[in-house]
Amino acid sequence: MTYHAPTDDLRFVLEKVVDYPAVSATSRFADAGAETTAAILEEAGRIASEVISPTRRESDLVPARLENGVVRSAPALKTAYDAVAVGGWVGLSAAPEHGGMGLPQTLNIAVSEMLAAGSLPIQVKVLLSQGQIEALEHHASDALKALYLPKLNSGEWSGTMNLTEPQAGSDVGALTTQAVDNGDGTWAVTGQKIYISWGDSDLVENVCHLVLARTPGAPKGTRGISLFMVPKIIPNSDGSLGAANTLRTLSLEHKLGLHGSPTAVMSFEGATGWLVGEELGGMAAMFTMMNNARLGVGAQGIGVAEAAYQQAAAYARDRKQGAAPGLGTIIEHADVKRMLGQMKAEIFAARSIALACAVSTDMAVATGDPSWGARAAFLTPIAKSYGTEVGWRVADQGVQIHGGMGYIEETGAAQLLRDVRVTQIYEGTNGIQAIDLVGRKLADGGDAAFRLIDEIEATCELARSTQSALGEAVWSAAETLRETTEWMLEAEMNDRLAGASDYLAGFARCLGGWFHLKAALEDPQCDALARLFGTRVLPFAEAHCGLARAGGADLAAMTNDDFA
């Protein structure tokens, strides 16, 4: 089934739910008003629907392969990627000084969702380049910016991030890749990296690797890490391509899904690199890229969820099953309505959370107000985790609605399920997102959390006369979330960590209830979906909060023998 970009839904959330007009009202983003936003969404939606979506199946059937040291992609992916690059979508939110459009990150996240729905492999490639662009903008020298950013923004070159090593996964501080000063402004980088998405590509002229490595005498752990730009082909000063660098793609991983996106094992063999930022400042620079990517991965989950929902709804409208009086196609069955309703309601919630996070990021940039930055930081792990969890749940329910046909590859439902699964793992597993939330993000004494809860309850007060039942349900969930946040702040860290994933899930569903309530207050047509969320999804928020406060004693009591 062909995907149809939900541009009207995106525009409604931007204008009525997450207060995007506040972003376009700033002097920084004054050119990104309603007319520009509509044009951006419509054109990106057209490309995602008409050009990119039709390539999804081929990217699965013709996986990326390694031939004589070169990665070859499905031919259809070249068409899809070129449409993105020529349209300028890679540099949508990048600085205009080096060829970017300078538009808000909020619009970029909306576009990212649609691109991911069309083809997750293509959006992965775009996301990596966008993260690298942001890291270079913030940390690279002027010379590196002038050389690399125009080519990355145009999509002629693409970017990667190289963190993980065989012995160093989430524990980045355990990496052993070395960088030795050549004495001429360059460094010799030696080591092996794994799980490198799009580590090589025949869709672009050059692949630019950001590589974490240790310099001689560097301290152990993350404090001893520096960041280097290591291109596949060393560019000349005018941007033309020179000699091949001494790096290789050793192999490609065989994966559950996302077959069109090559996941490489990379070998750097004294490869020429350039320091990005200060020596020993690699983690700060890489986190700039990773934070960008985490919100983008949340959008990936939402995009796949939307594609899966559309396909399942279309199938349910056409599939005839059941002999009970009054029943025709399966969409009339209560259980199918339940699944479709929950799918649509959670997509709306996840989309609103991601776009609200992006709005906070833009407002922080436009105003310099640190409270916006704190809100964006707090919402990022929620947006990443909940967006990808919704992607998996919706794709899974999509298979269920298809019944036996969902288990047959030709329908495409199974591909969406396989492709989206990795989004819960990469760019920081969802468990790490939860740890980040109850650790770093509550380190402000809960200020960012309590400000959000206060705003939720203020909306509930406004809803007393017109949306009393939903408003009371959201209020109750918010009060439980407040109590749970207070418990988290007083708990021992092990007890916090034991409940971290449930705390994040509870916060996400409470935010979802808030955004559904705001939508219902704005438009009566949103009332039915909002009530469904309040009845069938929001109760999980209270359950998750209860689990979050359970502490870790039961987990600590389990020994290794108990898991035998």
C-alpha positions in Angstrom: 0.0 0.0 0.0 1.2 3.5 -0.8 1.9 5.8 2.1 0.0 9.1 2.3 1.8 11.8 4.2 -0.4 13.1 7.1 0.4 16.8 6.4 -2.9 18.0 7.8 -2.4 16.1 11.1 1.1 17.5 11.4 0.0 21.0 10.7 -2.8 20.7 13.3 -0.4 19.5 16.0 2.1 22.3 15.2 -0.5 25.1 15.2 -2.9 24.0 17.9 -1.2 21.6 20.2 2.6 22.4 20.7 2.5 26.1 20.0 4.8 26.2 17.0 3.5 29.8 16.2 5.6 30.9 19.2 8.7 29.7 17.3 7.8 31.5 14.1 7.1 34.6 16.1 10.7 34.9 17.1 13.1 37.1 15.1 15.4 34.0 14.7 12.7 32.0 12.8 10.5 34.8 11.5 10.8 33.4 7.9 9.2 30.1 9.1 5.6 31.2 9.4 2.4 29.5 8.4 2.8 29.8 4.6 6.4 28.5 4.6 5.4 25.7 7.0 2.6 24.6 4.8 4.8 24.6 1.7 7.5 22.7 3.4 5.1 20.0 4.7 3.3 19.6 1.4 6.5 19.2 -0.7 8.2 16.9 1.8 5.0 14.9 2.0 4.8 14.6 -1.7 8.3 13.3 -2.0 7.9 10.9 0.9 4.6 9.6 -0.6 5.2 9.6 -4.3 9.0 9.1 -4.6 10.4 7.4 -1.5 7.6 5.2 -0.3 7.5 3.1 -3.5 11.1 2.1 -2.9 10.5 0.6 0.6 9.9 -3.0 -0.6 12.9 -3.1 -2.9 15.2 -1.9 -0.1 14.2 -5.0 1.8 14.3 -7.5 -1.1 17.7 -6.2 -2.4 19.7 -5.6 0.8 23.0 -3.6 0.8 25.9 -5.9 -0.1 29.7 -5.6 0.0 31.4 -6.2 -3.3 35.2 -5.9 -3.6 35.3 -3.6 -0.6 32.5 -1.4 -1.9 29.0 -1.2 -0.5 26.3 -1.6 -3.2 22.7 -0.5 -2.5 19.4 -1.3 -4.2 19.0 0.8 -7.3 15.7 2.3 -6.1 17.5 3.8 -3.1 19.6 6.0 -5.4 16.4 7.5 -6.8 15.0 8.1 -3.3 18.1 9.6 -1.9 18.7 11.9 -4.8 15.2 13.3 -4.4 16.0 14.1 -0.8 19.4 15.6 -1.6 18.4 17.7 -4.6 15.4 19.0 -2.7 17.8 20.4 0.0 16.2 18.4 2.8 19.4 17.3 4.4 20.3 20.8 5.3 16.8 21.9 6.2 17.7 23.2 9.7 21.4 23.8 9.1 23.0 27.2 9.2 22.7 29.2 5.9 26.4 30.2 6.0 27.3 26.9 4.6 24.3 26.0 2.4 21.6 25.1 5.0 18.1 26.5 5.0 18.2 27.7 8.6 14.7 26.6 9.3 13.5 25.4 12.7 14.3 22.0 14.0 10.6 21.5 14.6 10.0 21.5 10.8 12.9 19.1 10.4 11.4 16.6 12.8 8.1 16.8 11.0 9.8 16.1 7.7 11.9 13.4 9.3 8.8 11.5 10.3 7.5 11.6 6.8 10.8 10.5 5.3 11.0 7.6 7.8 7.5 6.5 6.9 8.5 6.4 3.2 11.8 4.6 3.7 13.5 4.1 7.1 16.9 3.3 5.4 16.9 6.7 3.6 15.9 8.6 6.7 18.7 6.9 8.7 21.2 8.2 6.1 19.8 11.7 6.3 19.7 11.7 10.1 23.3 10.8 10.4 24.4 13.6 8.1 22.2 16.1 9.9 23.7 15.1 13.3 27.2 15.4 11.9 26.4 18.8 10.4 25.2 20.0 13.9 28.4 18.6 15.6 30.6 20.4 13.1 28.7 23.7 13.3 29.2 23.7 17.1 32.7 22.3 17.4 34.8 22.2 14.2 37.3 24.8 13.1 36.3 27.3 10.5 38.5 25.5 7.9 36.7 22.2 8.5 33.3 23.9 8.4 34.1 25.5 5.1 35.3 22.3 3.5 32.8 19.8 4.8 29.5 21.6 5.6 28.5 22.7 2.0 29.0 19.1 0.7 27.1 17.6 3.7 24.2 20.1 3.4 23.9 19.4 -0.3 23.8 15.7 0.3 26.7 15.1 -2.1 28.6 13.7 0.9 27.2 11.9 3.8 28.1 11.5 7.5 28.5 8.7 10.0 29.2 8.5 13.7 31.8 5.9 14.9 31.5 5.2 18.6 31.0 1.5 19.2 33.8 -1.1 19.3 33.6 -4.9 19.9 34.5 -4.4 23.6 32.9 -1.0 24.1 29.2 -0.7 23.4 27.2 1.5 25.7 30.4 1.9 27.8 32.0 4.3 25.3 34.8 5.0 27.8 36.2 1.5 27.1 37.1 2.3 23.5 40.7 1.7 22.4 41.0 3.3 18.9 44.1 5.4 18.8 44.9 8.8 17.2 48.6 9.9 16.9 49.6 13.4 16.0 51.3 13.5 12.5 52.8 17.0 13.3 51.2 18.6 10.3 47.7 19.3 11.6 46.5 15.8 10.9 46.3 12.7 13.0 46.7 9.0 12.2 43.7 7.1 13.4 43.9 3.3 14.0 41.2 1.0 15.3 38.1 -0.9 14.6 34.5 0.2 14.9 31.3 -1.8 14.7 27.6 -1.1 14.1 28.4 1.8 11.7 25.2 2.7 9.9 25.9 3.6 6.2 29.6 3.2 6.9 30.1 3.1 3.1 27.7 4.1 0.4 27.5 4.3 -3.4 24.7 6.9 -3.1 27.2 9.7 -2.4 30.6 10.9 -3.6 32.2 10.7 -0.2 31.5 9.3 3.3 32.7 11.4 6.2 33.3 9.6 9.5 33.3 11.2 12.9 35.5 8.9 14.9 36.0 8.8 18.7 39.6 7.9 19.6 42.3 8.2 22.3 45.4 10.4 21.9 48.7 9.3 23.5 48.7 9.7 27.3 45.0 10.4 27.5 43.3 9.5 30.8 41.1 6.4 31.0 37.3 6.6 30.5 35.3 9.2 28.7 37.5 12.0 29.8 40.3 10.7 27.5 38.3 10.7 24.3 38.8 13.0 21.3 36.8 13.4 18.1 38.2 13.2 14.6 36.9 13.8 11.1 38.2 10.9 9.0 36.9 11.0 5.3 36.7 8.0 3.0 38.3 10.1 0.3 40.6 13.0 1.4 39.3 16.2 -0.1 41.4 18.8 -1.6 41.3 22.4 -0.3 38.8 23.4 -3.0 36.4 20.5 -2.1 37.3 18.3 -5.0 38.2 14.7 -4.1 41.8 13.6 -3.8 43.4 10.4 -2.5 41.6 7.5 -0.9 42.1 7.3 2.9 43.4 4.2 4.6 40.2 2.8 5.9 38.1 -0.2 4.9 34.7 -1.7 5.3 35.5 -5.2 6.6 32.0 -6.6 6.6 28.3 -5.9 6.7 26.0 -7.2 9.5 23.1 -9.6 8.7 20.2 -8.0 10.4 16.6 -8.7 11.4 15.4 -5.8 9.3 16.5 -2.4 7.9 18.2 -4.3 5.1 18.6 -1.3 2.9 20.8 0.5 5.5 24.2 -1.1 5.5 25.6 -1.7 9.0 29.4 -1.9 8.7 32.4 -3.1 10.6 35.0 -0.4 9.9 38.8 -0.6 10.0 40.9 2.6 10.3 44.5 1.8 9.5 46.5 4.9 10.2 43.8 6.9 8.4 44.3 10.6 8.1 42.0 12.5 10.4 41.4 16.1 11.7 40.6 17.0 15.2 37.1 18.3 15.8 37.0 20.6 18.8 39.5 20.4 21.6 41.6 17.4 22.3 39.9 15.3 25.1 36.7 17.1 24.3 35.3 14.3 22.1 32.3 13.3 24.2 30.9 16.8 24.4 31.2 17.1 20.6 29.7 13.7 20.0 26.8 14.3 22.4 25.8 17.2 20.2 25.4 14.8 17.4 23.7 12.1 19.5 21.1 14.4 21.1 20.1 15.5 17.6 19.9 11.9 16.6 17.8 10.8 19.6 14.9 13.0 18.8 15.3 12.1 15.1 15.1 8.4 16.1 11.9 9.1 18.0 10.5 10.6 14.8 11.6 7.4 12.9 9.5 5.3 15.2 6.5 7.6 14.7 6.9 7.6 10.9 6.9 3.8 10.7 3.9 3.7 13.1 2.0 6.0 10.8 2.9 3.9 7.7 1.8 0.7 9.6 -1.4 2.3 10.8 -2.4 3.4 7.4 -1.8 0.0 5.9 -3.7 -1.8 8.7 -6.6 0.6 8.5 -6.9 0.2 4.7 -6.7 -3.6 5.1 -9.4 -3.6 7.8 -11.7 -1.5 5.6 -11.4 -4.0 2.7 -11.1 -7.4 4.5 -14.4 -9.3 4.8 -14.6 -11.7 7.7 -17.3 -13.0 10.1 -20.9 -14.1 9.8 -22.4 -12.1 12.7 -25.4 -9.9 11.7 -24.4 -6.4 10.7 -20.7 -7.3 10.3 -19.1 -6.7 6.9 -15.4 -5.9 6.8 -13.3 -6.5 9.9 -13.0 -2.8 10.7 -16.6 -3.2 12.2 -15.3 -5.7 14.7 -14.9 -4.2 18.2 -11.5 -5.7 18.8 -10.2 -4.4 15.5 -11.6 -0.9 16.3 -9.8 -1.2 19.7 -6.5 -1.9 18.0 -6.8 0.8 15.4 -8.0 3.3 17.9 -5.1 2.7 20.2 -2.7 2.8 17.3 -4.0 6.2 16.1 -4.2 7.6 19.6 -0.7 6.7 20.5 0.7 8.0 17.2 -0.9 11.3 18.0 0.6 11.4 21.5 4.1 10.4 20.4 4.0 12.9 17.5 3.0 15.7 19.9 5.7 14.8 22.3 8.4 14.8 19.6 7.2 18.1 18.1 6.9 19.7 21.6 10.5 18.7 22.3 11.6 20.2 18.9 9.7 23.4 19.7 11.5 23.7 23.0 14.9 23.2 21.2 14.0 26.0 18.8 12.8 28.3 21.5 16.0 27.8 23.4 18.0 28.7 20.3 15.8 31.7 19.5 15.5 33.2 23.0 18.5 32.0 24.9 16.2 31.2 27.8 17.8 28.3 29.7 14.4 27.0 30.8 13.6 26.1 27.2 16.9 24.2 26.9 16.1 22.3 30.1 12.7 21.4 28.8 14.1 20.1 25.5 16.7 18.1 27.4 14.1 16.6 29.7 11.7 15.7 26.8 14.4 14.2 24.6 14.7 10.7 26.2 10.9 10.6 26.5 10.5 11.5 22.8 13.1 8.9 21.7 11.8 6.1 23.9 8.1 6.6 23.6 8.3 7.3 19.8 10.1 4.1 19.2 8.0 2.0 21.6 4.9 3.3 19.7 6.6 2.4 16.4 7.0 -1.2 17.6 3.6 -1.5 19.2 1.7 -0.1 16.2 3.7 -2.2 13.7 3.0 -5.3 15.8 -0.7 -4.5 16.0 -0.6 -3.9 12.2 0.6 -7.4 11.7 -2.2 -8.7 14.0 -4.9 -6.8 12.1 -3.7 -8.4 8.9 -4.0 -11.8 10.5 -2.2 -14.6 8.6 -1.5 -12.2 5.8 0.5 -10.0 8.2 2.9 -12.9 8.6 3.4 -13.1 4.8 6.2 -10.8 3.6 4.4 -9.7 0.4 2.0 -7.5 2.4 4.8 -5.3 3.8 3.4 -5.4 7.3 6.2 -7.7 8.5 8.9 -5.5 7.0 7.7 -2.5 9.0 7.8 -4.5 12.2 11.3 -5.8 11.4 12.6 -2.4 10.3 11.4 -0.4 13.3 12.7 -2.8 16.0 16.2 -1.4 16.0 15.0 2.1 16.8 14.5 1.0 20.4 18.2 0.0 20.5 20.4 2.5 18.6 21.3 6.0 19.7 21.1 4.8 23.3 18.8 1.9 24.1 15.5 2.9 25.6 16.7 1.6 29.0 19.6 4.1 28.8 17.0 6.8 27.9 15.2 6.0 31.1 18.4 6.0 33.2 19.2 9.4 31.7 15.7 10.7 32.7 15.8 9.7 36.3 19.5 10.5 36.6 20.8 13.5 34.8 17.4 15.0 33.9 16.1 15.0 37.5 19.4 16.4 38.8 17.8 19.9 38.7 15.7 18.9 41.7 12.8 18.1 39.3 12.3 21.6 38.2 11.8 20.8 34.5 9.4 17.9 35.4 7.3 19.9 37.8 7.0 22.8 35.3 5.5 20.4 32.8 3.2 18.9 35.4 2.0 22.4 36.4 1.2 23.2 32.8 -0.7 19.9 32.4 -2.8 20.7 35.4 -3.4 24.2 34.2 -4.9 22.9 31.0 -7.1 20.5 33.1 -8.5 23.5 35.0 -9.4 25.1 31.7 -11.2 21.9 30.6 -13.5 21.6 33.5 -16.5 23.0 31.8 -16.2 21.3 28.3 -14.0 18.2 28.8 -14.6 17.4 32.4 -14.2 13.6 32.3 -11.0 13.7 30.3 -9.7 16.7 32.2 -10.2 14.9 35.5 -8.5 11.8 34.2 -5.5 13.7 33.0 -5.4 15.7 36.3 -5.4 12.4 38.3 -2.6 11.0 36.2 -0.6 14.3 36.6 -1.0 14.2 40.4 0.2 10.6 40.5 3.1 11.6 38.3 3.9 14.5 40.6 4.0 12.1 43.6 6.1 9.7 41.7 8.6 12.4 40.7 8.8 13.4 44.4 9.4 9.8 45.3 12.2 9.5 42.6 14.0 12.6 44.0 14.1 11.1 47.5 14.8 7.4 46.5 18.2 5.7 46.5 19.7 5.6 43.1 19.2 1.8 42.8 15.5 2.2 43.5 15.3 5.0 40.9 17.0 2.8 38.3 14.7 -0.1 39.0 11.7 2.1 38.2 13.3 4.2 35.5 11.6 2.6 32.5 8.2 2.7 34.1 8.7 6.3 35.2 9.5 7.3 31.6 6.5 5.4 30.3 4.2 6.9 32.8 5.4 10.4 32.0 5.0 9.8 28.3 1.4 8.7 28.6 0.5 11.6 30.9 2.0 14.0 28.3 0.0 12.1 25.7 -3.2 12.7 27.7 -2.4 16.4 28.0 -1.9 16.8 24.3 -5.1 14.9 23.5 -6.9 17.2 25.9 -5.5 20.3 24.2 -6.5 18.9 20.8 -10.1 18.2 22.0 -10.3 21.8 23.4 -9.3 23.2 20.0 -11.4 21.0 17.7 -14.5 18.9 18.6 -13.5 16.5 15.8 -10.6 15.4 18.1 -13.0 14.5 20.9 -13.6 10.8 20.1 -9.9 10.0 19.8 -9.0 11.9 22.9 -11.7 10.1 24.9 -10.4 6.8 23.6 -6.8 7.7 24.7 -8.2 8.7 28.1 -10.1 5.4 28.5 -7.7 2.9 27.0 -4.2 4.3 27.1 -4.0 6.9 29.9 -4.8 4.4 32.7 -1.4 2.8 32.0 0.2 6.0 33.2 -1.0 5.4 36.8 0.1 1.7 36.5 3.5 2.6 35.4 3.9 5.2 38.2 3.0 2.5 40.7 5.7 0.2 39.2 8.2 3.1 39.2 7.7 3.5 43.0 8.1 -0.3 43.7 11.8 0.1 44.4 14.5 -2.5 43.6 14.3 -4.9 46.5 12.6 -7.6 44.5 15.2 -7.3 41.7 18.1 -7.3 44.2 16.7 -10.5 45.8 17.1 -12.4 42.5 20.5 -14.2 42.3 22.3 -15.5 39.3 21.1 -19.0 40.2 17.5 -17.8 40.1 18.0 -17.0 36.4 19.4 -20.4 35.6 
